[in-house]
Amino acid sequence: MASRVNAVLVAGDGTALVTEIIAKVVSKHRSRITFTGPGVFDHRIKRHIRATVLPLIDSILTELDVSLPCFELSVVNPAVASSMEAAVRVSGFSVDVPIALALLGAACGMPVKSSVVATGHIASSAGDIRMVRSLDQKVQAVVTRGKGMCFVYPQFDASSDLPSGDERERIDLAFRKIRFRVRLQPISQFSQALTLAFAEHDLFLASLTCGYYGRESADSTVIRDLGLGEGNRFIRVLEQHLRDTDMVRIQEVLGAWIRFLVKNGQYPHGVGRELHALLQSIPPAVRRLKLRFPLIASSEVMRLAPLVGSEDTADFQQLLRAIEGNIAVVSVVTHGVEDFSDSCDAAEIILDAILSELDEAAIYEQLCAPMDRAFNLFQIPIEGSFHDLVFSFYAALMRAVDGCLESDNLASDAYALVERAYARNGGIKGATTDAETPGGRRVILERMLQTLRKERVESHIQYVFHQAIDPLDYAAKLAVTKAFIVRFRSVLPEQVVDDPPEKYAQSWYVLIRHWLEMRTEFQEWIHMR
């Protein structure tokens, strides 16, 4: 794979520009590193890269027992240079750190964070970082990339080549101006840049795919800085994705982990118990609403079965149950409501999980948009019977929502919808009267659409709430009820806010109905606009 790293270069006129260094692993070549692309590397820089930067990366790869590949290295021509039909020239040592990161990322298959911009001179094959010039201009260029960027640069007191007094003052002033817009990260050793430049997820996947996960070495700076010797790295990475409910990354991690174990032929003791305990620590409402079980196909997990010894049989069974989502039920509340409310804001976590499933835009696209499209496509007949009108329109709505028309009760269901839509306007008789007035047929269909939208949205919201709340014990329900009322007291009726929360802990449908009636966002989508 090609690895891209943001670097910042200073042109001859003193203008600093952010560009990209690209490293790519290539097939065997007469030279370990080849320079390509429109950008030009000075001969002095090429010699330095081959003599210092490449040996540093080779020492890291050797320590990780990763084969030493050949590389193709290039620099992206900044837009300004391209527009002038000129090639950017790399003539300074400040590109050492981004080049080293790009080479390591390409060799291990790790993407560098796009939010990172690096600069720094690698002064030895041991990874010592030395000062570079124009840090004030460079950090200003980083600011132009937007908020959330991280600027990795040489640490001042780690270098014997400290900036002069005037330059240090300019750098300090520039850093103070941007400190709330850019994350500043000084480094004195290249190994310190690794966890800044690479996401923990990618570091972990690389350790699995390259085969060095779990390697221990008390004397290894790289292994220590990367945390590769930590036995619980798998659980820590998986925990983050479980709490983020990122199913794509959960399956990616589990799949790579299983392949690594199968290749190495060893089952990790106690991992089933650890995963089960991890899933127990995630609120049941979050598990039900946000996670999809099995976390990975059971057939994949069964590939570990030949590795399981007699002493690990019970643990492997627990691993299978955890992957399937069969988590032992334990009461979240052990000592009453007060304990539940105080234990890591459990009620707020459950409430957040529920509300994240009730994103207004997502609900509209899932439930209302198909019906709106059916309404807009439906050709309202000028003539024809009332029965044919409501039946055909109801059939169009059902086809848009459910995708099929298998019910034998479409006609009676259509009339029932009209009855509900005209509940306060004379029922079926009121609808038939409207059908005889100019524009009345459209009014009937609009009322049908509005009523069905409202019912579908309310049913979905009730379902989400009950999926999360019904399995809880009373104390937990009461704690979530209190959290709900406190959070939405501004949109709930005064009577509901003043009522004791115990009144609603077992009758959530009443609370949800009040909440829906007051939520203008949902009303805009439930009713015709």
Long-range contacts (C-beta under 8 A, 24 or more apart in sequence): 1-25, 1-106, 1-109, 1-111, 2-106, 3-101, 3-102, 3-103, 3-104, 3-105, 3-106, 3-110, 3-111, 3-112, 4-102, 4-111, 4-112, 4-114, 5-98, 5-99, 5-101, 5-102, 5-105, 5-112, 5-116, 5-118, 5-197, 6-98, 6-112, 6-114, 6-116, 6-117, 6-118, 6-145, 7-75, 7-94, 7-95, 7-98, 7-99, 7-117, 7-118, 7-119, 8-94, 8-117, 8-119, 8-138, 8-141, 8-142, 9-75, 9-78, 9-88, 9-90, 9-92, 9-94, 9-95, 10-92, 10-94, 10-133, 10-134, 10-137, 10-138, 14-134, 14-137, 15-80, 15-137, 16-134, 16-137, 16-138, 16-140, 16-141, 17-78, 17-80, 17-141, 18-78, 18-117, 18-141, 18-142, 18-144, 18-145, 19-75, 19-76, 19-77, 19-78, 19-88, 20-75, 20-76, 21-73, 21-74, 21-75, 21-76, 21-95, 21-98, 21-99, 21-102, 22-73, 22-74, 22-75, 22-76, 22-102, 23-71, 23-72, 23-73, 23-99, 23-102, 23-103, 23-105, 23-106, 24-71, 24-72, 24-73, 24-106, 25-69, 25-70, 25-71, 25-72, 25-106, 25-107, 26-69, 26-70, 26-71, 26-72, 27-70, 28-70, 29-70, 31-70, 32-68, 32-70, 32-71, 33-70, 33-71, 33-72, 33-73, 34-70, 34-71, 34-72, 34-73, 35-73, 35-74, 36-72, 36-73, 36-74, 37-74, 37-75, 37-76, 37-77, 38-77, 38-82, 38-87, 38-88, 39-74, 39-75, 39-76, 39-77, 39-87, 39-88, 39-89, 39-90, 40-87, 40-88, 40-89, 40-90, 41-73, 41-75, 41-90, 42-89, 42-90, 42-91, 44-91, 45-90, 45-91, 45-92, 45-93, 45-95, 48-93, 48-96, 49-73, 49-96, 49-99, 52-96, 52-122, 52-123, 52-124, 52-125, 53-96, 53-99, 53-100, 53-103, 53-122, 54-103, 55-125, 56-100, 56-122, 56-124, 56-125, 56-126, 56-127, 56-190, 57-100, 57-103, 57-104, 57-107, 59-125, 60-104, 60-222, 61-104, 61-107, 61-108, 63-217, 63-220, 63-222, 63-223, 64-108, 64-210, 64-212, 64-215, 64-222, 64-223, 64-228, 65-211, 65-212, 65-215, 66-107, 66-108, 66-210, 66-211, 66-212, 68-107, 69-106, 69-107, 71-103, 71-106, 71-107, 73-99, 73-102, 73-103, 92-132, 92-133, 93-121, 93-122, 93-130, 93-132, 94-119, 94-120, 94-121, 94-132, 94-133, 94-138, 95-119, 96-120, 96-121, 96-122, 97-121, 97-122, 97-129, 97-152, 97-187, 97-190, 97-193, 100-190, 100-193, 101-193, 101-194, 101-197, 104-194, 105-197, 105-198, 108-206, 108-210, 109-205, 109-206, 109-209, 109-210, 110-198, 110-202, 110-203, 110-205, 110-206, 111-198, 111-199, 111-202, 112-197, 112-198, 113-150, 113-196, 113-197, 113-198, 113-199, 115-148, 115-149, 115-150, 116-149, 116-150, 116-152, 116-196, 116-197, 117-142, 117-145, 117-149, 117-150, 117-151, 117-152, 118-151, 118-152, 118-153, 118-193, 118-197, 119-151, 119-152, 119-153, 119-154, 120-152, 120-153, 120-154, 120-187, 120-193, 121-154, 122-190, 127-189, 127-190, 127-191, 128-188, 128-189, 128-190, 129-154, 129-155, 129-158, 129-159, 129-187, 129-188, 129-189, 129-190, 130-154, 130-158, 130-159, 130-160, 130-161, 131-156, 131-159, 131-161, 131-162, 131-163, 133-163, 133-167, 135-163, 135-171, 135-174, 136-167, 136-170, 136-171, 136-173, 136-174, 139-171, 139-174, 139-175, 139-178, 139-182, 139-184, 140-174, 140-178, 142-178, 142-182, 143-178, 143-181, 143-182, 147-181, 148-183, 149-181, 149-182, 149-183, 150-182, 150-183, 150-185, 150-196, 151-182, 151-183, 151-184, 151-185, 152-185, 152-186, 152-187, 152-193, 152-196, 152-197, 153-184, 153-185, 153-186, 153-187, 154-186, 154-187, 154-188, 155-186, 155-187, 155-188, 156-186, 158-186, 158-187, 158-188, 159-188, 189-221, 191-221, 191-222, 191-225, 192-225, 194-222, 194-225, 194-226, 195-225, 195-226, 195-227, 200-236, 200-237, 200-240, 201-237, 201-240, 201-241, 201-249, 201-253, 203-227, 204-233, 204-234, 204-237, 204-253, 205-252, 205-253, 205-256, 207-233, 208-256, 208-257, 208-259, 208-260, 209-256, 209-260, 211-260, 211-263, 211-264, 213-260, 231-268, 232-274, 234-268, 234-271, 235-271, 235-274, 235-275, 235-278, 238-275, 238-278, 239-278, 242-278, 242-279, 242-282, 242-291, 243-282, 245-286, 245-290, 245-291, 247-291, 247-292, 247-295, 250-291, 250-295, 250-296, 251-295, 251-296, 254-295, 254-296, 254-300, 254-323, 255-296, 255-300, 258-296, 258-300, 258-301, 258-303, 258-304, 261-304, 261-307, 262-303, 262-304, 262-307, 265-307, 266-307, 267-304, 267-307, 267-308, 267-309, 267-312, 267-316, 269-311, 269-312, 269-315, 270-315, 271-315, 271-319, 272-314, 272-315, 272-316, 272-317, 272-318, 272-319, 272-320, 272-321, 272-322, 273-315, 273-318, 275-318, 275-319, 275-322, 275-323, 276-318, 276-319, 276-321, 276-322, 276-327, 276-328, 279-322, 279-325, 279-327, 280-327, 280-328, 280-330, 283-332, 283-346, 283-349, 283-350, 283-353, 284-327, 284-329, 284-332, 284-468, 284-471, 284-472, 285-349, 285-350, 285-353, 285-354, 285-467, 285-468, 285-469, 285-472, 286-349, 286-350, 286-353, 287-325, 287-327, 288-467, 288-468, 288-471, 289-353, 289-354, 289-356, 289-357, 289-464, 289-467, 289-468, 290-353, 290-356, 290-357, 291-325, 293-323, 293-324, 293-325, 294-323, 294-324, 294-325, 295-323, 295-325, 296-323, 298-323, 298-324, 331-473, 331-476, 332-472, 332-473, 332-476, 333-473, 333-475, 333-476, 333-479, 336-475, 337-475, 337-478, 337-479, 340-475, 340-476, 340-479, 341-479, 341-482, 346-476, 346-479, 347-476, 347-479, 347-480, 347-482, 347-483, 348-483, 350-468, 350-469, 350-472, 350-476, 350-480, 350-483, 351-480, 351-483, 351-484, 351-487, 353-468, 354-464, 354-465, 354-468, 354-469, 357-464, 358-461, 358-464, 360-521, 360-522, 360-525, 363-457, 363-460, 363-461, 363-522, 363-525, 364-525, 366-460, 367-401, 367-453, 367-456, 367-457, 367-460, 368-453, 368-456, 368-457, 368-525, 368-526, 370-400, 370-401, 371-397, 371-400, 371-401, 371-449, 371-452, 371-453, 371-456, 372-449, 373-400, 374-399, 374-400, 375-445, 375-446, 375-449, 378-445, 380-441, 380-442, 380-445, 381-441, 382-441, 386-431, 386-432, 386-435, 387-411, 389-435, 389-441, 389-444, 389-445, 390-414, 390-415, 390-417, 390-418, 390-431, 390-444, 390-448, 393-445, 393-448, 394-448, 397-448, 397-449, 397-452, 401-456, 417-448, 417-451, 417-452, 418-444, 418-447, 418-448, 420-451, 420-455, 421-447, 421-448, 421-450, 421-451, 422-447, 446-528, 449-528, 450-526, 450-527, 450-528, 453-525, 453-526, 453-527, 454-526, 454-527, 457-516, 457-522, 457-525, 457-526, 458-512, 458-513, 458-516, 461-512, 461-516, 461-522, 462-509, 462-512, 465-508, 465-512, 466-508, 469-508, 474-505, 474-506, 477-505, 477-506, 477-508, 478-502, 478-505, 481-505, 481-508, 481-511, 484-511, 484-515, 485-511, 488-515, 491-515, 491-518, 491-519, 492-518, 493-518
